[in-house]
Every structure is written in structure tokens, then in C-alpha cells.
Amino acid sequence: MPVFGTLQANFSLNFLAILPMAKILGSITEELADSVGETLGGLLNASFGISESHDAVTLG
């Protein structure tokens, strides 16, 4: 089963690569939310949250 080991390693490395990006996007959206207001900030958080999930599925 060498294919399963390769897929598992690929998934693990991609998952680890996404973590810093998620942290950076999270802190950026929090700073933007503070400056633009509660309603627009919530919309930004939701939009970038969906973007992170989409990237995780498409790239990983």
C-alpha cells in the first residue's frame, strides 16, 4: 500500500502549509473588522473564512 502512505503524507504536508495562511488571514480580517465596523467586519470574516475553506479543498 505505498499509494496510501503517499496520499497520507501529501494530505499532512498540505494541512501544515495551510495553517500559517489561516492565521494570517484571520488576524488581517480582525484588524479590518475593527476599522470598518461590526456589520461589515462580520461580512469580511465570513467571506475570508469561506475563502480559506475553498483554498483548503482546492489546493489540498
Backbone atoms as SQL, in Angstrom:
CREATE TABLE atoms (id INTEGER PRIMARY KEY, chain TEXT, resi INTEGER, resn TEXT, atom TEXT, x REAL, y REAL, z REAL);
INSERT INTO atoms VALUES
  (1, 'A', 1, 'MET', 'N', 0.804, -1.202, 0.000),
  (2, 'A', 1, 'MET', 'CA', 0.000, 0.000, 0.000),
  (3, 'A', 1, 'MET', 'C', 0.849, 1.269, 0.000),
  (4, 'A', 2, 'PRO', 'N', 1.798, 1.405, -0.862),
  (5, 'A', 2, 'PRO', 'CA', 2.606, 2.627, -0.870),
  (6, 'A', 2, 'PRO', 'C', 1.815, 3.861, -1.303),
  (7, 'A', 3, 'VAL', 'N', 0.742, 3.668, -2.057),
  (8, 'A', 3, 'VAL', 'CA', -0.050, 4.817, -2.502),
  (9, 'A', 3, 'VAL', 'C', -0.724, 5.481, -1.318),
  (10, 'A', 4, 'PHE', 'N', -1.263, 4.685, -0.393),
  (11, 'A', 4, 'PHE', 'CA', -1.939, 5.259, 0.767),
  (12, 'A', 4, 'PHE', 'C', -0.966, 6.074, 1.610),
  (13, 'A', 5, 'GLY', 'N', 0.237, 5.589, 1.793),
  (14, 'A', 5, 'GLY', 'CA', 1.230, 6.343, 2.550),
  (15, 'A', 5, 'GLY', 'C', 1.585, 7.658, 1.882),
  (16, 'A', 6, 'THR', 'N', 1.666, 7.642, 0.564),
  (17, 'A', 6, 'THR', 'CA', 1.964, 8.863, -0.180),
  (18, 'A', 6, 'THR', 'C', 0.830, 9.863, -0.061),
  (19, 'A', 7, 'LEU', 'N', -0.410, 9.392, -0.176),
  (20, 'A', 7, 'LEU', 'CA', -1.566, 10.280, -0.050),
  (21, 'A', 7, 'LEU', 'C', -1.662, 10.857, 1.354),
  (22, 'A', 8, 'GLN', 'N', -1.371, 10.035, 2.335),
  (23, 'A', 8, 'GLN', 'CA', -1.425, 10.499, 3.725),
  (24, 'A', 8, 'GLN', 'C', -0.349, 11.565, 3.973),
  (25, 'A', 9, 'ALA', 'N', 0.831, 11.357, 3.456),
  (26, 'A', 9, 'ALA', 'CA', 1.898, 12.351, 3.607),
  (27, 'A', 9, 'ALA', 'C', 1.546, 13.635, 2.868),
  (28, 'A', 10, 'ASN', 'N', 0.973, 13.511, 1.688),
  (29, 'A', 10, 'ASN', 'CA', 0.571, 14.680, 0.907),
  (30, 'A', 10, 'ASN', 'C', -0.479, 15.491, 1.667),
  (31, 'A', 11, 'PHE', 'N', -1.475, 14.809, 2.211),
  (32, 'A', 11, 'PHE', 'CA', -2.509, 15.498, 2.981),
  (33, 'A', 11, 'PHE', 'C', -1.903, 16.199, 4.189),
  (34, 'A', 12, 'SER', 'N', -1.044, 15.523, 4.905),
  (35, 'A', 12, 'SER', 'CA', -0.450, 16.093, 6.118),
  (36, 'A', 12, 'SER', 'C', 0.386, 17.332, 5.810),
  (37, 'A', 13, 'LEU', 'N', 1.188, 17.265, 4.774),
  (38, 'A', 13, 'LEU', 'CA', 2.016, 18.418, 4.413),
  (39, 'A', 13, 'LEU', 'C', 1.169, 19.596, 3.939),
  (40, 'A', 14, 'ASN', 'N', 0.124, 19.326, 3.168),
  (41, 'A', 14, 'ASN', 'CA', -0.761, 20.405, 2.724),
  (42, 'A', 14, 'ASN', 'C', -1.500, 21.025, 3.897),
  (43, 'A', 15, 'PHE', 'N', -1.920, 20.206, 4.840),
  (44, 'A', 15, 'PHE', 'CA', -2.608, 20.714, 6.022),
  (45, 'A', 15, 'PHE', 'C', -1.686, 21.635, 6.818),
  (46, 'A', 16, 'LEU', 'N', -0.448, 21.223, 6.994),
  (47, 'A', 16, 'LEU', 'CA', 0.512, 22.053, 7.728),
  (48, 'A', 16, 'LEU', 'C', 0.821, 23.353, 6.990),
  (49, 'A', 17, 'ALA', 'N', 0.785, 23.328, 5.670),
  (50, 'A', 17, 'ALA', 'CA', 1.057, 24.540, 4.893),
  (51, 'A', 17, 'ALA', 'C', -0.086, 25.543, 4.987),
  (52, 'A', 18, 'ILE', 'N', -1.307, 25.069, 5.196),
  (53, 'A', 18, 'ILE', 'CA', -2.474, 25.950, 5.247),
  (54, 'A', 18, 'ILE', 'C', -2.570, 26.672, 6.591),
  (55, 'A', 19, 'LEU', 'N', -2.067, 26.096, 7.652),
  (56, 'A', 19, 'LEU', 'CA', -2.209, 26.686, 8.988),
  (57, 'A', 19, 'LEU', 'C', -1.667, 28.110, 9.095),
  (58, 'A', 20, 'PRO', 'N', -0.453, 28.407, 8.640),
  (59, 'A', 20, 'PRO', 'CA', 0.022, 29.798, 8.741),
  (60, 'A', 20, 'PRO', 'C', -0.826, 30.773, 7.926),
  (61, 'A', 21, 'MET', 'N', -1.290, 30.331, 6.752),
  (62, 'A', 21, 'MET', 'CA', -2.124, 31.199, 5.933),
  (63, 'A', 21, 'MET', 'C', -3.436, 31.524, 6.645),
  (64, 'A', 22, 'ALA', 'N', -4.026, 30.545, 7.292),
  (65, 'A', 22, 'ALA', 'CA', -5.277, 30.771, 8.008),
  (66, 'A', 22, 'ALA', 'C', -5.072, 31.739, 9.164),
  (67, 'A', 23, 'LYS', 'N', -3.956, 31.612, 9.857),
  (68, 'A', 23, 'LYS', 'CA', -3.679, 32.515, 10.974),
  (69, 'A', 23, 'LYS', 'C', -3.482, 33.948, 10.482),
  (70, 'A', 24, 'ILE', 'N', -2.751, 34.111, 9.402),
  (71, 'A', 24, 'ILE', 'CA', -2.508, 35.451, 8.852),
  (72, 'A', 24, 'ILE', 'C', -3.817, 36.080, 8.373),
  (73, 'A', 25, 'LEU', 'N', -4.610, 35.321, 7.613),
  (74, 'A', 25, 'LEU', 'CA', -5.886, 35.860, 7.134),
  (75, 'A', 25, 'LEU', 'C', -6.823, 36.181, 8.288),
  (76, 'A', 26, 'GLY', 'N', -6.804, 35.355, 9.329),
  (77, 'A', 26, 'GLY', 'CA', -7.649, 35.616, 10.491),
  (78, 'A', 26, 'GLY', 'C', -7.284, 36.910, 11.190),
  (79, 'A', 27, 'SER', 'N', -6.007, 37.147, 11.378),
  (80, 'A', 27, 'SER', 'CA', -5.596, 38.382, 12.056),
  (81, 'A', 27, 'SER', 'C', -5.840, 39.612, 11.184),
  (82, 'A', 28, 'ILE', 'N', -5.665, 39.472, 9.877),
  (83, 'A', 28, 'ILE', 'CA', -5.939, 40.598, 8.975),
  (84, 'A', 28, 'ILE', 'C', -7.417, 40.955, 8.990),
  (85, 'A', 29, 'THR', 'N', -8.284, 39.952, 8.929),
  (86, 'A', 29, 'THR', 'CA', -9.717, 40.247, 8.922),
  (87, 'A', 29, 'THR', 'C', -10.176, 40.827, 10.251),
  (88, 'A', 30, 'GLU', 'N', -9.561, 40.409, 11.355),
  (89, 'A', 30, 'GLU', 'CA', -9.909, 41.002, 12.650),
  (90, 'A', 30, 'GLU', 'C', -9.532, 42.479, 12.693),
  (91, 'A', 31, 'GLU', 'N', -8.356, 42.813, 12.178),
  (92, 'A', 31, 'GLU', 'CA', -7.945, 44.221, 12.146),
  (93, 'A', 31, 'GLU', 'C', -8.854, 45.044, 11.234),
  (94, 'A', 32, 'LEU', 'N', -9.212, 44.487, 10.092),
  (95, 'A', 32, 'LEU', 'CA', -10.130, 45.186, 9.191),
  (96, 'A', 32, 'LEU', 'C', -11.503, 45.354, 9.832),
  (97, 'A', 33, 'ALA', 'N', -11.959, 44.325, 10.532),
  (98, 'A', 33, 'ALA', 'CA', -13.271, 44.395, 11.179),
  (99, 'A', 33, 'ALA', 'C', -13.297, 45.492, 12.231),
  (100, 'A', 34, 'ASP', 'N', -12.205, 45.688, 12.936),
  (101, 'A', 34, 'ASP', 'CA', -12.145, 46.755, 13.943),
  (102, 'A', 34, 'ASP', 'C', -12.251, 48.134, 13.305),
  (103, 'A', 35, 'SER', 'N', -11.712, 48.284, 12.111),
  (104, 'A', 35, 'SER', 'CA', -11.699, 49.612, 11.498),
  (105, 'A', 35, 'SER', 'C', -12.940, 49.916, 10.663),
  (106, 'A', 36, 'VAL', 'N', -13.646, 48.903, 10.167),
  (107, 'A', 36, 'VAL', 'CA', -14.788, 49.175, 9.289),
  (108, 'A', 36, 'VAL', 'C', -16.137, 49.042, 9.978),
  (109, 'A', 37, 'GLY', 'N', -16.166, 48.519, 11.175),
  (110, 'A', 37, 'GLY', 'CA', -17.433, 48.388, 11.879),
  (111, 'A', 37, 'GLY', 'C', -17.860, 46.936, 12.016),
  (112, 'A', 38, 'GLU', 'N', -18.856, 46.740, 12.876),
  (113, 'A', 38, 'GLU', 'CA', -19.261, 45.387, 13.243),
  (114, 'A', 38, 'GLU', 'C', -19.920, 44.631, 12.084),
  (115, 'A', 39, 'THR', 'N', -20.824, 45.278, 11.371),
  (116, 'A', 39, 'THR', 'CA', -21.556, 44.590, 10.303),
  (117, 'A', 39, 'THR', 'C', -20.648, 44.222, 9.137),
  (118, 'A', 40, 'LEU', 'N', -19.928, 45.188, 8.623),
  (119, 'A', 40, 'LEU', 'CA', -19.027, 44.918, 7.503),
  (120, 'A', 40, 'LEU', 'C', -17.881, 43.996, 7.934),
  (121, 'A', 41, 'GLY', 'N', -17.439, 44.126, 9.177),
  (122, 'A', 41, 'GLY', 'CA', -16.396, 43.244, 9.692),
  (123, 'A', 41, 'GLY', 'C', -16.846, 41.798, 9.746),
  (124, 'A', 42, 'GLY', 'N', -18.096, 41.579, 10.158),
  (125, 'A', 42, 'GLY', 'CA', -18.639, 40.219, 10.162),
  (126, 'A', 42, 'GLY', 'C', -18.728, 39.641, 8.767),
  (127, 'A', 43, 'LEU', 'N', -19.106, 40.486, 7.814),
  (128, 'A', 43, 'LEU', 'CA', -19.170, 40.048, 6.421),
  (129, 'A', 43, 'LEU', 'C', -17.778, 39.687, 5.899),
  (130, 'A', 44, 'LEU', 'N', -16.786, 40.487, 6.255),
  (131, 'A', 44, 'LEU', 'CA', -15.405, 40.182, 5.845),
  (132, 'A', 44, 'LEU', 'C', -14.924, 38.871, 6.460),
  (133, 'A', 45, 'ASN', 'N', -15.202, 38.671, 7.746),
  (134, 'A', 45, 'ASN', 'CA', -14.795, 37.427, 8.403),
  (135, 'A', 45, 'ASN', 'C', -15.440, 36.218, 7.739),
  (136, 'A', 46, 'ALA', 'N', -16.722, 36.333, 7.415),
  (137, 'A', 46, 'ALA', 'CA', -17.407, 35.219, 6.760),
  (138, 'A', 46, 'ALA', 'C', -16.835, 34.969, 5.368),
  (139, 'A', 47, 'SER', 'N', -16.580, 36.031, 4.625),
  (140, 'A', 47, 'SER', 'CA', -16.059, 35.879, 3.261),
  (141, 'A', 47, 'SER', 'C', -14.675, 35.248, 3.253),
  (142, 'A', 48, 'PHE', 'N', -13.792, 35.733, 4.108),
  (143, 'A', 48, 'PHE', 'CA', -12.444, 35.171, 4.135),
  (144, 'A', 48, 'PHE', 'C', -12.428, 33.777, 4.745),
  (145, 'A', 49, 'GLY', 'N', -13.364, 33.488, 5.640),
  (146, 'A', 49, 'GLY', 'CA', -13.470, 32.130, 6.171),
  (147, 'A', 49, 'GLY', 'C', -13.845, 31.143, 5.087),
  (148, 'A', 50, 'ILE', 'N', -14.771, 31.548, 4.222),
  (149, 'A', 50, 'ILE', 'CA', -15.160, 30.698, 3.100),
  (150, 'A', 50, 'ILE', 'C', -13.990, 30.560, 2.129),
  (151, 'A', 51, 'SER', 'N', -13.246, 31.631, 1.934),
  (152, 'A', 51, 'SER', 'CA', -12.093, 31.594, 1.034),
  (153, 'A', 51, 'SER', 'C', -11.042, 30.602, 1.529),
  (154, 'A', 52, 'GLU', 'N', -10.784, 30.599, 2.830),
  (155, 'A', 52, 'GLU', 'CA', -9.811, 29.654, 3.393),
  (156, 'A', 52, 'GLU', 'C', -10.272, 28.221, 3.195),
  (157, 'A', 53, 'SER', 'N', -11.560, 27.965, 3.423),
  (158, 'A', 53, 'SER', 'CA', -12.083, 26.616, 3.239),
  (159, 'A', 53, 'SER', 'C', -11.989, 26.197, 1.780),
  (160, 'A', 54, 'HIS', 'N', -12.297, 27.114, 0.885),
  (161, 'A', 54, 'HIS', 'CA', -12.223, 26.812, -0.544),
  (162, 'A', 54, 'HIS', 'C', -10.789, 26.492, -0.954),
  (163, 'A', 55, 'ASP', 'N', -9.837, 27.266, -0.459),
  (164, 'A', 55, 'ASP', 'CA', -8.430, 27.001, -0.773),
  (165, 'A', 55, 'ASP', 'C', -7.992, 25.653, -0.222),
  (166, 'A', 56, 'ALA', 'N', -8.455, 25.325, 0.969),
  (167, 'A', 56, 'ALA', 'CA', -8.068, 24.052, 1.574),
  (168, 'A', 56, 'ALA', 'C', -8.573, 22.882, 0.744),
  (169, 'A', 57, 'VAL', 'N', -9.788, 23.003, 0.239),
  (170, 'A', 57, 'VAL', 'CA', -10.356, 21.915, -0.554),
  (171, 'A', 57, 'VAL', 'C', -9.718, 21.854, -1.938),
  (172, 'A', 58, 'THR', 'N', -9.518, 23.005, -2.558),
  (173, 'A', 58, 'THR', 'CA', -8.999, 23.007, -3.931),
  (174, 'A', 58, 'THR', 'C', -7.515, 22.685, -3.984),
  (175, 'A', 59, 'LEU', 'N', -6.751, 23.281, -3.095),
  (176, 'A', 59, 'LEU', 'CA', -5.301, 23.089, -3.145),
  (177, 'A', 59, 'LEU', 'C', -4.855, 21.830, -2.417),
  (178, 'A', 60, 'GLY', 'N', -5.567, 21.457, -1.384),
  (179, 'A', 60, 'GLY', 'CA', -5.138, 20.325, -0.569),
  (180, 'A', 60, 'GLY', 'C', -5.756, 19.086, -1.035);
